[in-house]
Amino acid sequence: MAAVNPVTVVTANKDKRPMCKYGEKCYRKNPNHLREYRHPNKPESEEQQSQDDQDNTEPFSKKPKLDPHKTGSTSSDDDTDVLRETEKTSDDAKLQDESLPGTSGESSKPVDKGSQDKCEEELTLTPPPSPEDIKENIREKFLFDMPDDFYELWKFCEATNPENPTNCFSNVLGFQLVGPFDILAGKHKQLNGKNSKGRYPNYLIHWRYYLDPPEFQTVIRGDDTTQFHLGYFRDVPTEAPVFVAANSAKESPAIIPRGENLFAALSFYLAESIKSKKLAKPKQSAAIQLQSDLTEWAKKLDFNLELKTKSMKERDKKTVCKGFHGAGIVVKLDKNEVGYRPIPETPAALKRMFQKILDSKTEEDRNQNFEPLQELMTLIQFANDECDYGEGLELGINLFCFGGDIFNSTIQFLLPLAYQLLQHPQFSQIITEHLKHRKMSALPRELNELN
């Protein structure tokens, strides 16, 4: 299918509105759209009526867009406002087609990172609040509530290695506690203002690796060569993590579940290390003792140490697709199964499509190779209109996991909107910040916002 390009036509009666890209086949009835775009062979009276009815027509959307700072609002006035805002957001997204990669020569080019970095250096982030309550402090900075095992592991590390709790596992596993653990360690207080990048720390990308989607939050740093790390995986930002997982960003986007809490994950890796017998004798003994102490601590708190718990198996049944990271994507469906429709391409076909874009030698080739992807994005706009928001989430996640800076603008078009429509504004905010700084060539030390 050829790329869809809006064409501006000036008519004899001086109607300077741009032509709707769908022309006479346009299915949309939104008054704003009909007022702002011309439709050939559409009765003038119908378009005029749409304009006249604009002030009296209540925009309709089944799922409102939520303000990240007003997620608790329940009043009828607020509901009406967010419904209007959702409709506007969906419309605005549709009108951005002319700026999608593949629709024009300029838009298919990757973002100039030099110019972007320079602009960001000129903008100073306002540091988030630092409440005295440590749990509120972390929530303000990372937008998540941390589970009980997070705080209990810190207590364990303080008891085991009082001088340097963050390196409690470094001697035997090479692991370092990072991310929100840095707040427990007080490292944010040591910074005294801006970091080495010349700005206040951006905690939404603090230890966020290249292939970490918003659902995945790094809390343990491992081998820098493979960029191995452990983190919490959440399906819903306001709910507890569904499991702890591992990823090696230099090797693949695979997110591998390792139990439903940090004690289970660390116990697994300690056991694997002990079984391998690759540790020197002193370290082998230290690993055995550490695993024994960790297991005892976990049992006292009734933490499940199984790698695949009952709740994780139940969660598997709720996934609508695997996604390129393999951890599964969960989208809430209504009683009529509305909420998700599959991408009309196999994972293998999608990967070939993406690779062909990456392999493009010229701008002309790239624009041509972008056409199948642009066609999918048009289908996703239809899906969004019918409240099947999961399709856009799936395509955006797959592009994110496939990698390639050329796709960042397309991901920015897909994922923030998908998360807003799914009422996950925290994820929307995180992906937007990540894409501003996301670089495949970034070294692990560059991910530290407190350096």
C-alpha positions in Angstrom: 0.0 0.0 0.0 1.3 3.4 -0.9 2.1 5.9 1.8 -0.8 8.1 2.9 0.1 11.8 2.5 -2.2 14.7 3.2 -2.5 17.1 0.3 -3.4 20.7 0.6 -5.7 21.9 -2.1 -7.0 25.5 -2.6 -10.4 25.4 -4.2 -12.1 28.0 -6.3 -14.3 29.2 -3.5 -11.1 29.9 -1.5 -11.6 27.0 1.0 -8.1 26.8 2.3 -8.7 23.9 4.6 -6.4 20.9 4.0 -7.8 17.9 2.3 -8.6 14.9 4.6 -6.2 12.1 3.9 -9.1 9.6 3.7 -11.0 11.8 1.2 -14.5 10.7 0.4 -13.9 7.4 2.3 -13.5 9.2 5.6 -15.4 7.4 8.3 -15.0 10.0 11.0 -17.8 12.1 12.4 -15.9 14.2 14.9 -17.0 17.9 14.5 -13.5 19.2 15.0 -12.2 17.0 12.2 -15.0 17.9 9.8 -14.6 21.5 10.5 -10.8 21.6 10.0 -10.5 19.2 6.9 -12.2 19.2 3.5 -13.9 16.0 2.2 -14.6 15.7 -1.5 -18.1 14.7 -2.6 -19.4 15.3 1.0 -22.5 17.4 1.1 -21.7 20.9 2.1 -24.7 20.9 4.4 -23.3 17.9 6.3 -20.0 19.7 6.9 -21.8 22.9 7.9 -24.0 21.0 10.3 -21.0 19.5 11.9 -19.6 23.0 12.4 -22.9 24.3 13.8 -23.2 21.3 16.1 -19.7 21.6 17.5 -20.6 23.5 20.6 -23.5 21.2 21.3 -21.9 17.9 20.6 -20.4 16.0 23.6 -17.2 14.3 22.5 -17.4 10.6 23.3 -14.7 8.3 24.5 -14.9 5.1 26.5 -11.7 5.6 28.3 -10.6 9.0 29.5 -7.1 10.4 29.4 -5.9 11.0 32.9 -3.7 13.8 34.3 -0.7 12.2 36.0 -1.2 14.7 38.9 -5.0 14.2 39.2 -5.4 10.4 39.0 -7.6 10.5 42.1 -10.3 12.8 40.7 -13.7 11.3 40.6 -16.1 14.3 40.2 -18.5 14.5 37.3 -17.0 17.8 36.1 -13.5 16.3 36.0 -14.8 13.3 34.2 -16.3 15.5 31.5 -13.1 17.4 31.2 -10.9 14.4 30.7 -13.3 12.9 28.2 -13.0 16.0 26.1 -9.2 15.9 26.5 -9.0 12.3 25.4 -11.0 13.0 22.3 -8.7 15.9 21.5 -5.6 13.8 22.1 -6.8 11.0 19.8 -7.7 13.6 17.1 -4.3 15.3 17.5 -2.5 12.0 17.1 -4.4 11.3 13.9 -3.5 14.7 12.5 0.2 14.0 13.0 0.4 11.5 10.1 2.3 14.0 7.9 5.1 14.0 10.5 5.3 10.2 10.8 8.6 8.5 9.6 8.3 7.5 6.0 5.8 10.2 5.0 8.4 12.8 4.0 12.1 13.0 3.6 12.8 15.1 6.7 10.7 13.1 9.1 12.3 9.8 8.3 15.7 11.1 9.5 16.8 10.2 13.0 16.7 13.0 15.6 19.9 15.1 15.7 21.2 14.0 19.1 23.7 16.8 19.2 21.1 19.5 18.8 18.7 17.6 21.2 21.4 17.3 23.9 22.3 21.0 23.5 18.7 22.0 23.9 18.3 19.9 27.0 21.4 21.4 28.5 19.8 24.8 28.2 16.7 23.5 30.0 17.0 22.8 33.7 14.9 20.1 35.2 13.1 21.1 38.3 14.1 18.6 41.0 11.2 16.6 42.4 10.1 17.0 46.0 12.0 15.2 48.7 9.6 14.5 51.5 11.0 13.3 54.8 8.9 10.1 54.5 11.2 7.8 52.5 8.4 6.0 50.7 6.8 9.2 49.6 10.2 10.5 48.5 10.7 7.5 46.2 7.2 7.8 44.9 7.8 11.5 44.0 11.0 10.7 42.1 10.1 7.4 40.4 6.3 7.6 40.2 6.0 4.1 41.8 5.3 2.7 45.2 7.9 0.1 46.1 6.8 -3.3 47.5 7.6 -4.6 50.9 10.4 -6.9 49.7 12.3 -3.8 48.4 12.5 -2.3 51.9 13.2 -5.6 53.6 16.1 -6.4 51.3 17.6 -3.1 52.3 17.3 -4.0 55.9 19.0 -7.3 55.2 21.8 -5.6 53.4 22.3 -3.1 56.2 22.5 -5.9 58.7 24.9 -7.9 56.5 27.1 -5.1 55.2 26.6 -2.1 57.4 29.4 -0.1 55.9 28.2 -0.4 52.3 24.7 -2.0 52.0 24.5 -1.3 48.2 27.5 -3.7 47.6 26.2 -6.5 49.8 26.2 -8.9 46.9 29.1 -7.5 44.9 31.7 -9.8 46.3 30.0 -13.1 45.2 27.7 -12.1 42.4 29.0 -8.8 41.2 25.6 -7.1 41.9 25.1 -3.6 43.1 21.8 -2.1 44.4 20.9 0.9 42.3 17.9 2.9 41.2 15.5 3.7 44.1 18.0 2.0 46.4 20.2 5.0 45.9 17.5 7.1 47.8 17.7 4.7 50.7 21.5 5.0 50.6 21.2 8.8 50.7 23.2 9.3 47.5 20.8 12.0 46.3 21.8 14.1 49.3 25.5 13.8 48.4 25.0 15.3 44.9 24.3 18.9 46.2 22.5 20.1 43.1 23.2 19.3 39.5 25.0 16.1 38.3 27.9 15.8 35.9 25.5 16.3 33.0 24.9 19.8 34.2 21.3 19.3 35.2 19.3 18.1 38.1 18.9 14.3 38.2 16.1 12.9 36.1 15.0 10.0 38.2 12.6 8.6 35.5 15.7 7.5 33.6 18.0 6.8 36.5 19.6 3.4 35.7 17.1 2.9 32.9 18.8 0.7 30.3 18.3 1.0 26.5 15.8 -1.9 26.4 13.9 -1.2 29.6 10.3 -0.4 28.8 8.4 1.7 31.2 7.0 -1.4 32.9 10.5 -2.5 33.9 12.3 -0.6 36.7 16.0 -1.5 37.3 17.0 -2.0 41.0 20.1 -4.1 40.7 23.1 -3.6 38.4 25.1 -6.6 37.3 27.7 -7.3 34.6 28.5 -4.2 32.5 29.7 -6.2 29.5 26.4 -7.8 28.9 24.5 -5.0 30.7 22.8 -7.6 32.9 20.4 -6.1 35.4 17.4 -7.0 37.6 14.3 -5.0 38.1 10.6 -5.0 39.0 8.0 -5.5 36.2 4.6 -3.9 36.5 1.6 -4.2 34.4 -0.1 -1.3 36.0 1.9 1.6 37.5 -0.3 2.1 40.5 -0.2 -1.6 41.5 2.5 -3.8 42.9 5.1 -5.4 40.6 3.9 -8.7 39.1 7.4 -10.2 39.3 11.2 -9.5 39.4 13.0 -10.0 36.0 16.4 -10.0 34.4 17.6 -8.5 31.2 21.0 -8.3 29.4 20.6 -5.2 27.3 23.6 -5.9 25.1 22.4 -9.4 24.2 18.6 -9.2 23.7 15.4 -7.5 24.7 14.3 -10.7 26.6 12.8 -9.9 30.0 13.1 -13.1 32.0 10.9 -13.5 35.2 13.0 -14.6 38.3 10.4 -14.9 41.0 7.8 -12.5 42.4 10.2 -10.7 44.8 13.9 -9.7 45.1 14.6 -12.4 47.7 13.5 -15.1 45.2 15.6 -13.7 42.4 18.8 -13.2 44.5 18.4 -16.7 46.0 18.2 -18.1 42.5 21.4 -16.4 41.4 23.3 -17.3 44.5 22.2 -21.0 44.0 23.3 -20.9 40.4 26.7 -19.4 41.4 27.2 -22.0 44.0 26.3 -24.9 41.7 28.7 -23.6 39.0 31.7 -24.0 41.3 33.4 -21.2 39.5 33.9 -19.2 42.6 37.2 -19.3 44.5 36.9 -21.3 47.8 36.6 -18.2 50.0 33.9 -16.7 47.8 32.2 -20.1 47.5 31.9 -20.3 51.3 30.7 -16.6 51.5 28.0 -17.3 48.8 26.7 -20.4 50.7 26.5 -18.3 54.0 24.9 -15.4 52.2 22.2 -17.6 50.6 21.5 -19.3 53.9 21.1 -15.9 55.7 19.0 -14.5 52.8 16.7 -17.6 52.8 16.2 -17.4 56.6 15.3 -13.7 56.4 12.8 -14.3 53.6 11.1 -17.2 55.4 10.6 -15.2 58.5 8.8 -12.6 56.4 6.8 -15.3 54.5 8.3 -14.2 51.1 7.7 -16.8 48.4 11.1 -18.0 47.0 9.6 -20.0 44.0 10.7 -18.9 40.6 7.2 -19.3 39.2 4.5 -18.6 41.7 0.8 -19.2 41.5 0.1 -15.5 41.0 2.7 -15.4 38.2 0.9 -18.3 36.5 -2.4 -16.6 36.9 -0.9 -13.4 35.4 0.2 -15.4 32.3 -3.4 -16.2 31.6 -4.2 -12.5 31.4 -1.6 -11.7 28.8 -2.9 -10.8 25.3 0.4 -11.3 23.6 4.0 -12.0 24.4 5.6 -8.9 22.9 9.2 -8.9 21.7 10.5 -8.9 25.2 8.7 -12.2 25.9 7.4 -11.1 29.3 3.8 -10.7 28.0 1.6 -7.7 27.7 -1.5 -7.4 29.9 -4.4 -5.2 28.7 -7.6 -5.0 30.6 -10.5 -6.2 28.4 -14.2 -5.3 29.0 -17.0 -7.9 29.1 -17.2 -7.7 25.3 -13.5 -8.4 24.9 -12.9 -4.8 23.8 -9.4 -3.5 24.6 -7.1 -5.4 22.3 -6.8 -6.7 18.8 -3.7 -8.4 17.4 -1.3 -6.8 15.0 -2.1 -8.3 11.5 1.5 -9.4 11.1 3.4 -12.3 12.6 6.4 -11.5 14.9 8.8 -12.8 12.3 7.2 -10.6 9.6 7.4 -7.6 11.9 11.1 -8.1 12.5 11.7 -8.4 8.8 9.8 -5.2 8.2 11.8 -3.4 10.9 15.1 -4.7 9.7 14.4 -3.6 6.2 13.9 -0.1 7.4 17.2 -0.2 9.4 19.0 -1.6 6.3 17.8 1.2 4.0 20.7 2.7 2.1 19.1 5.9 0.9 16.4 8.2 2.2 14.2 7.2 -0.7 14.5 3.5 0.2 13.8 4.3 3.8 10.6 6.2 3.0 9.5 3.3 0.8 10.4 0.7 3.4 8.5 2.7 6.0 5.2 2.4 4.1 4.1 -1.0 5.6 4.8 0.3 9.1 2.9 3.4 8.3 0.0 1.3 7.1 0.0 -0.5 10.5 -0.1 2.8 12.3 -3.1 3.8 10.3 -4.8 0.6 11.4 -3.9 1.3 15.0 -5.7 4.7 14.7 -8.8 2.8 13.7 -8.3 0.4 16.7 -7.9 3.4 19.1 -11.2 4.8 17.8 -12.9 1.5 18.7 -11.1 1.4 22.1 -8.7 -1.5 21.2 -5.8 0.4 22.7 -3.7 -2.7 23.2 -2.7 -2.9 19.5 -0.8 0.4 19.6 0.8 -0.6 22.9 2.0 -3.9 21.3 3.4 -2.3 18.2 5.1 0.4 20.2 6.7 -2.1 22.6 7.9 -4.3 19.7 9.5 -1.3 18.0 11.1 -0.3 21.4 12.5 -3.9 21.9 13.7 -4.2 18.3 15.9 -1.2 18.8 17.3 1.4 16.5 17.3 5.1 17.0 15.5 5.6 13.7 12.3 4.3 15.4 12.3 6.7 18.4 10.0 9.2 16.8 7.6 6.4 15.8 7.7 5.0 19.3 7.0 8.5 20.7 3.9 8.6 18.4 2.6 5.3 19.6 3.4 4.6 23.2 2.7 7.8 25.2 -0.8 7.9 23.6 -1.4 4.2 24.2 -0.5 4.5 27.9 -2.7 7.5 28.3 -5.6 5.7 26.7 -5.0 2.8 29.0 -5.0 5.1 32.0 -1.3 4.6 32.7 0.0 8.2 32.7 3.1 7.3 34.7 4.3 5.0 32.0 3.5 7.7 29.4 5.7 10.1 31.3 8.5 7.6 31.6 8.7 6.6 28.0 8.6 10.3 26.9 11.6 11.1 29.1 13.5 7.9 28.1 13.2 8.6 24.4 14.7 12.1 24.9 17.9 10.4 26.2 17.8 6.9 24.8 21.1 6.0 23.0 22.1 2.5 22.0 25.8 3.5 22.5 25.3 4.7 26.1 27.6 3.1 28.6 26.2 1.8 32.0 27.9 4.6 33.9 26.0 7.1 31.8 22.7 5.8 33.2 23.6 7.0 36.6 21.7 10.3 37.1 23.4 10.8 40.5 26.9 10.8 39.2 
